[in-house]
């Protein structure tokens, strides 16, 4: 079953609305920091410690994990929370979607014509570009204090001015970059 982009957009909007209504706004980039903290805590047991003075009951010598009353430190100590499980569910959903589509084998069906026209048939180039782009987006989202799902999608849904400004900036940067990278049509 293949959904149109319109149906997918409506479903995505419904999921975001339900999340805001029932739990909290969706934002995922912080969970990568939490994952880093989990790995760090496995190596160094002093990264997150119980604290009677911290609002969350946990503290960290790392300023980022210790902010918000140690709430990030608490998430490192107890990672099975809504936000972290949501990120794991996103990855599982992507894997299920890929399997339902027929897998991710680098064949002609999965190499868009516009990519092939501009960069060739080598699938490793596409995977490398996707990895590097993901790294840049994640790095930028941490510099900005949140990701596209938090700033743009959840922010705009809550009518936050910063969400609209972020969306305008994302498209103002993304469209010229896409036009520059994909000069040849597929």
C-alpha positions as CSV (number, residue, x, y, z in Angstrom):
1,X,0.0,0.0,0.0
2,X,1.5,3.3,-1.1
3,X,0.1,6.5,0.4
4,X,0.0,9.8,-1.4
5,X,1.9,12.7,0.0
6,X,-1.4,14.4,0.9
7,X,-2.6,11.4,3.0
8,X,0.9,11.1,4.6
9,X,0.8,14.8,5.5
10,X,-2.7,14.5,7.1
11,X,-1.6,11.4,9.1
12,X,1.6,13.1,10.2
13,X,-0.4,16.1,11.3
14,X,-2.8,13.9,13.2
15,X,0.1,12.2,15.0
16,X,1.7,15.5,16.0
17,X,-1.7,16.8,17.2
18,X,-2.3,13.7,19.3
19,X,1.2,13.9,20.8
20,X,0.7,17.6,21.8
21,X,-2.8,16.9,23.1
22,X,-2.0,13.7,25.0
23,X,1.7,13.8,26.1
24,X,3.9,16.7,24.9
25,X,5.2,18.3,21.7
26,X,7.4,16.0,19.6
27,X,11.1,16.8,19.4
28,X,13.8,14.1,18.9
29,X,17.3,15.7,18.7
30,X,17.8,15.8,22.5
31,X,17.4,12.1,22.6
32,X,20.6,11.7,20.6
33,X,22.3,13.6,23.4
34,X,20.6,11.3,25.9
35,X,21.9,8.3,24.0
36,X,25.4,9.7,24.1
37,X,24.9,10.1,27.9
38,X,23.8,6.5,28.2
39,X,26.9,5.3,26.4
40,X,29.1,7.6,28.4
41,X,27.5,6.4,31.6
42,X,28.3,2.8,30.7
43,X,32.0,3.8,30.5
44,X,32.1,6.3,33.4
45,X,29.7,5.6,36.3
46,X,30.2,9.2,37.7
47,X,28.4,10.9,34.7
48,X,25.0,10.6,36.3
49,X,24.6,10.3,40.1
50,X,21.6,10.4,42.4
51,X,21.1,13.8,44.0
52,X,18.9,14.9,46.9
53,X,19.2,18.6,45.9
54,X,18.4,18.3,42.2
55,X,14.8,18.8,41.2
56,X,14.8,15.5,39.2
57,X,16.7,13.5,41.8
58,X,19.7,13.2,39.5
59,X,22.7,15.3,38.7
60,X,25.7,15.3,36.4
61,X,29.1,17.0,36.4
62,X,28.3,17.6,32.7
63,X,26.6,21.0,32.4
64,X,24.3,20.0,29.6
65,X,23.0,16.8,31.3
66,X,22.7,18.7,34.6
67,X,20.5,21.5,33.1
68,X,16.8,21.8,33.8
69,X,17.2,20.5,37.4
70,X,19.0,17.3,36.1
71,X,16.1,16.2,33.9
72,X,18.5,15.1,31.2
73,X,20.6,13.2,33.8
74,X,17.4,11.5,34.9
75,X,16.7,10.5,31.3
76,X,20.2,9.0,31.0
77,X,19.7,7.1,34.2
78,X,16.2,5.9,33.1
79,X,16.1,5.9,29.3
80,X,12.8,4.1,28.9
81,X,10.8,7.3,28.9
82,X,8.3,8.6,26.3
83,X,10.8,10.6,24.3
84,X,13.5,8.0,24.0
85,X,11.0,5.2,23.2
86,X,9.5,7.5,20.6
87,X,12.9,7.7,18.8
88,X,13.3,4.0,19.0
89,X,9.8,3.6,17.6
90,X,10.6,6.0,14.7
91,X,13.6,3.8,13.7
92,X,11.5,0.6,14.0
93,X,8.7,2.2,11.9
94,X,11.3,3.2,9.2
95,X,12.6,-0.4,9.2
96,X,9.0,-1.8,8.9
97,X,8.3,0.6,6.1
98,X,11.4,-0.4,4.2
99,X,10.5,-4.0,4.5
100,X,7.0,-3.4,3.4
101,X,8.3,-1.5,0.4
102,X,10.5,-4.4,-0.7
103,X,13.7,-3.8,1.3
104,X,16.6,-1.4,0.9
105,X,18.7,-3.3,-1.7
106,X,20.6,-0.8,-3.9
107,X,18.6,-1.4,-7.1
108,X,17.3,0.9,-9.8
109,X,13.9,1.2,-8.2
110,X,15.4,3.0,-5.2
111,X,17.8,5.3,-6.9
112,X,15.9,8.4,-7.9
113,X,16.5,9.5,-11.4
114,X,17.4,13.0,-10.3
115,X,20.1,11.5,-8.1
116,X,21.4,9.3,-10.8
117,X,21.6,12.2,-13.3
118,X,23.6,14.3,-10.9
119,X,25.8,11.8,-9.0
120,X,25.8,8.5,-10.8
121,X,24.6,5.0,-10.0
122,X,26.9,4.2,-7.0
123,X,24.7,3.5,-4.0
124,X,27.6,4.1,-1.6
125,X,27.6,7.8,-2.6
126,X,23.9,8.1,-1.8
127,X,24.4,6.4,1.6
128,X,27.4,8.6,2.4
129,X,25.5,11.8,1.4
130,X,22.5,10.7,3.5
131,X,24.8,10.0,6.5
132,X,26.7,13.3,6.2
133,X,23.5,15.3,5.7
134,X,22.0,13.7,8.8
135,X,25.1,14.5,10.8
136,X,25.0,18.2,9.7
137,X,21.3,18.4,10.5
138,X,21.8,16.8,13.9
139,X,24.8,19.0,14.7
140,X,22.9,22.1,13.6
141,X,19.8,21.2,15.6
142,X,21.8,20.9,18.8
143,X,23.4,24.3,18.1
144,X,19.8,25.7,17.6
145,X,18.5,24.0,20.7
146,X,16.1,21.7,18.9
147,X,15.4,19.9,15.7
148,X,13.0,20.4,12.8
149,X,10.3,18.3,14.4
150,X,10.6,20.4,17.6
151,X,11.1,23.8,16.1
152,X,9.2,23.6,12.9
153,X,6.5,21.0,13.1
154,X,5.6,21.1,16.8
155,X,6.4,24.8,17.1
156,X,4.2,25.8,14.2
157,X,1.4,23.6,15.5
158,X,1.5,25.5,18.7
159,X,1.6,28.8,16.8
160,X,5.1,29.7,18.1
161,X,6.6,32.6,16.2
162,X,10.0,30.9,16.4
163,X,8.6,27.9,14.7
164,X,7.5,30.0,11.7
165,X,10.8,31.8,11.6
166,X,12.7,28.5,11.7
167,X,10.5,27.0,8.9
168,X,11.2,30.1,6.7
169,X,14.9,29.8,7.4
170,X,15.0,26.1,6.7
171,X,13.3,26.5,3.3
172,X,15.3,29.6,2.5
173,X,18.4,27.6,2.9
174,X,17.2,24.2,1.6
175,X,15.7,25.3,-1.7
176,X,18.8,27.0,-3.1
177,X,21.0,24.2,-1.9
178,X,18.8,21.6,-3.6
179,X,18.8,23.7,-6.8
180,X,22.6,23.9,-6.6
181,X,23.1,20.2,-6.0
182,X,20.5,18.9,-8.4
183,X,21.1,21.0,-11.5
184,X,20.4,18.1,-13.9
185,X,16.9,16.8,-14.2
186,X,16.3,13.1,-13.8
